[in-house]
Amino acid sequence: MFKKLAEAIKRKPLIGWGILAVVMCGVFLLGLLAASITERRAEIATLYNNVKVKITGIEPHNELWGQNYPREYDTWKKTSETDFRSKHLGNAPQDVLAERPAMVVLWAGYAFARDYDAPRGHAYTLEDIRATLRTGTPDGISPDMQPGTCWTCKSPDVPRVMQEQGIAEFYKHKWSELGTEIVNPLGCADCHDPETMSLTITRPALVEAFERQGRSVDDATPQEMRTLVCAQCHVEYYFKGEGKYLTFPWDKGMTVEAMEQYYDEAEFSDWTHALSRTPMLKAQHPDYELFLLGPHSKRGLGCADCHMPYVAEGGIKYSNHQVMSPLKNISSTCQTCHRDSEEKLRGYVYEYQDKANEIRVRIEQELSKAHIMAKAAWDNGATEAEMKDAQKLLRQAQWRWDFGVASHGGSFHAPVEIQRILAHSLDKSLQAQLALQKVLFKHGVNDVAMPDLSTKEKAQAYIGLDMAKLRADKDKWKQTVLPQWVAKAKETGKLL
């Protein structure tokens, strides 16, 4: 048989090349199979054979998980690094209000006008929420106090306390009442099942939002879960009712207009603007909703593909848990799919961001001016009926602006959608000015003097904030109450 085959090859050389190609393909596929088996065995060995600590239930201590999964834990600890700075933000401390003081006026009457810093890594979730002036200084130092719901996305202690006390009871707490319970920064138990290490949802708001849409998180594929564990927190949400129950406003859809309709029909507002007296909406960080509308999601990618790229060490592959901007390490993120140079890929991102920010800056100028014009109208005797149309436009304009700027990376995740949303915000800001001009003219006001908003301090003074007292109260709280929280948590074993 082989002799006949050899003669056939001799007569028709193409047959020989075809056989060679088939053999080479077979060898290649066998090699891939062998590599896959080796890699899987290494993963199994890591998962089951190197377990030093038995983890069951909700274990909030990241250090214990780190004994079993040292590679992942070592990369998670790097979320404490603050060495990266791109053209727009990074993971370093940054006072956004100092750079864009008009935002103080946009949030007049709301805690965000006190301070608003660029987000840092997951290791800082507790440190930052304790430090910010937005959470106030409870425990008798000053009357301002946020609800316990504010802790929801900050720690793996949250699902533990929810399990112990009940979901609704957790939300009903005052913020300070949970200070000795929520003590470990965001980590392993927030996203992983301790028995299988599979991704899991630990925050009920996402599960409940899916159920109201007729969907189930249980039906999600492993690839979808690589986004949904992030969507537990990186979403738009609000505190519903007297119990401050954490709710995602997705019942009518997940676009900026659908969520606005949901809020309007519920007659919900986060606060009333101190200058324009408008019932306002505060966007949180609708990263998931915007990501779904962008090109990467539509091509099947998940958050972890870019923000937690795989790392290979020998036969072991694991995710880098230093969750941060893909621009820090383009070779292991963008270039796994794109063949452009790092310089070009970085340039594409900056181009998207620059174009969105160009519109954003204009909105912040015009929208803050509109709020100031509204104050002048009220001061000169405008009625609620006369101000109704302008206030509606102010609410709509600011909701769209906030939706765009509050999203982390939105100008890259969904560049077309972000520019559409911001363009509509600018349009409504200018429409609000026109509506307010009519009211002002009616009351004999032909010109409104604009205050000096060139610095954060001047803007905060203009809206009536006593920043010296706020900072003094916070410093006193840090020196007296916070150490008691930490000491109590260590005494009870909740903090190692």
LINURSUL-V533972 format. One record per pair of residues at least 12 apart in sequence whose ideal C-beta (glycine too) atoms are under 6 Angstrom apart, sorted by the first residue. I is the first residue (numbers start at 1). J is the second residue. D is the distance in Angstrom with one decimal. If there is no record, write none. Layout:
I&J&D / I&J&D
This chain:
38&315&4.8 / 39&315&5.3 / 39&317&5.8 / 42&315&4.0 / 42&316&4.5 / 51&68&5.2 / 52&67&4.6 / 52&68&5.8 / 53&67&4.9 / 53&68&5.8 / 55&194&4.1 / 56&194&6.0 / 58&159&5.2 / 58&160&4.4 / 58&189&5.5 / 59&189&5.5 / 59&194&6.0 / 60&156&4.0 / 60&157&4.6 / 60&160&5.6 / 60&184&4.5 / 60&189&5.6 / 61&496&5.5 / 62&187&3.7 / 62&188&5.4 / 63&496&5.7 / 65&188&3.9 / 71&318&5.3 / 72&318&5.7 / 72&321&5.1 / 75&320&4.8 / 75&321&4.4 / 75&322&4.8 / 76&321&4.0 / 78&322&4.1 / 79&121&3.2 / 79&122&4.5 / 79&123&4.4 / 79&322&5.6 / 80&123&3.9 / 84&328&4.9 / 86&327&5.1 / 87&350&5.0 / 88&353&5.0 / 89&118&4.9 / 91&120&5.7 / 91&121&5.5 / 91&324&5.5 / 94&118&3.9 / 95&117&5.9 / 96&116&4.9 / 96&118&5.8 / 97&116&5.0 / 97&456&4.6 / 98&456&4.7 / 101&453&5.4 / 101&455&5.6 / 101&456&4.6 / 101&459&4.3 / 102&364&4.2 / 102&368&4.3 / 102&453&5.8 / 104&459&3.7 / 104&460&5.4 / 105&368&4.1 / 105&371&5.9 / 105&459&5.8 / 106&368&5.7 / 108&273&5.9 / 108&274&4.0 / 108&275&5.0 / 108&463&4.1 / 109&271&5.6 / 109&273&5.6 / 109&274&3.2 / 110&271&4.7 / 111&134&4.0 / 114&133&4.0 / 114&134&6.0 / 115&132&5.9 / 115&133&4.7 / 122&186&4.4 / 122&323&5.9 / 123&185&5.4 / 125&154&4.3 / 125&185&4.9 / 125&186&4.4 / 126&154&5.8 / 126&185&5.1 / 129&154&5.5 / 133&470&5.4 / 133&474&5.8 / 135&175&6.0 / 137&473&4.1 / 137&474&5.2 / 137&477&4.2 / 138&176&3.7 / 139&176&5.3 / 139&481&4.8 / 141&473&5.2 / 141&476&5.6 / 141&477&5.0 / 142&473&4.6 / 145&174&5.4 / 145&175&5.8 / 146&175&4.2 / 147&244&4.1 / 148&173&3.2 / 148&175&5.7 / 148&178&5.0 / 149&171&4.7 / 149&239&5.2 / 149&244&4.6 / 149&246&5.2 / 150&175&5.5 / 151&178&5.5 / 151&182&4.6 / 152&246&5.5 / 153&233&3.7 / 155&182&4.7 / 155&184&5.4 / 156&184&5.9 / 156&187&5.5 / 156&189&3.7 / 156&190&4.9 / 157&181&5.8 / 157&182&4.7 / 157&184&5.5 / 159&202&4.3 / 161&181&5.2 / 167&204&5.3 / 168&243&5.8 / 171&243&5.6 / 171&244&5.0 / 171&245&5.2 / 172&243&5.2 / 179&485&4.2 / 180&485&5.1 / 180&488&4.3 / 180&489&5.2 / 183&489&4.1 / 183&494&5.3 / 183&495&4.3 / 190&202&5.7 / 191&229&4.3 / 199&225&4.1 / 199&229&5.1 / 201&217&5.2 / 203&232&4.1 / 205&246&4.6 / 205&248&5.6 / 206&232&5.0 / 209&248&3.9 / 209&250&5.0 / 212&251&5.4 / 223&302&5.7 / 226&302&3.6 / 226&304&4.0 / 227&302&4.1 / 227&303&4.8 / 230&303&4.3 / 231&288&3.9 / 234&285&5.7 / 234&287&3.8 / 234&288&5.5 / 235&248&5.8 / 235&288&4.8 / 236&283&6.0 / 236&284&5.3 / 236&286&4.0 / 237&284&5.5 / 249&262&4.4 / 254&289&4.5 / 256&400&6.0 / 256&403&4.9 / 256&421&5.4 / 260&399&5.7 / 263&281&5.8 / 270&282&4.1 / 274&463&5.9 / 275&371&4.7 / 275&375&4.1 / 276&371&4.5 / 276&374&3.5 / 276&394&5.5 / 278&391&4.4 / 278&394&4.7 / 278&395&5.5 / 281&399&4.5 / 283&402&3.9 / 283&403&4.4 / 283&406&4.3 / 285&406&5.1 / 285&407&5.8 / 285&408&5.7 / 286&403&5.9 / 286&407&5.2 / 287&407&5.3 / 287&408&5.1 / 290&407&5.1 / 290&410&4.6 / 290&413&5.1 / 290&414&4.5 / 291&413&4.6 / 293&414&4.4 / 293&417&4.6 / 294&413&4.5 / 294&414&3.6 / 306&326&4.5 / 306&333&5.1 / 307&323&5.3 / 308&320&5.6 / 308&323&5.8 / 309&332&4.5 / 309&333&5.1 / 330&342&4.6 / 330&345&5.6 / 349&412&5.4 / 352&411&5.2 / 352&412&5.2 / 352&415&4.3 / 353&411&4.9 / 356&411&3.7 / 356&418&5.2 / 356&419&5.9 / 359&422&4.3 / 360&405&5.9 / 362&426&5.9 / 363&401&4.9 / 363&425&5.2 / 363&426&5.0 / 363&429&5.8 / 366&429&4.4 / 367&397&5.6 / 367&429&4.3 / 370&429&5.6 / 370&432&4.4 / 370&433&5.1 / 373&436&4.4 / 373&448&5.2 / 374&436&5.8 / 376&448&4.5 / 377&436&5.8 / 377&439&4.7 / 377&440&5.5 / 380&443&4.4 / 380&445&5.3 / 381&443&5.4 / 382&439&5.1 / 386&439&5.0 / 389&435&5.0 / 390&432&5.3 / 390&435&4.0 / 390&436&4.8 / 393&428&5.0 / 393&431&5.1 / 393&432&3.8 / 394&432&5.0 / 396&428&5.0 / 397&425&5.0 / 397&428&3.8 / 397&429&4.4 / 397&432&6.0 / 400&421&5.0 / 400&424&5.3 / 400&425&3.7 / 401&425&4.3 / 404&418&5.3 / 404&421&5.0 / 404&422&4.9
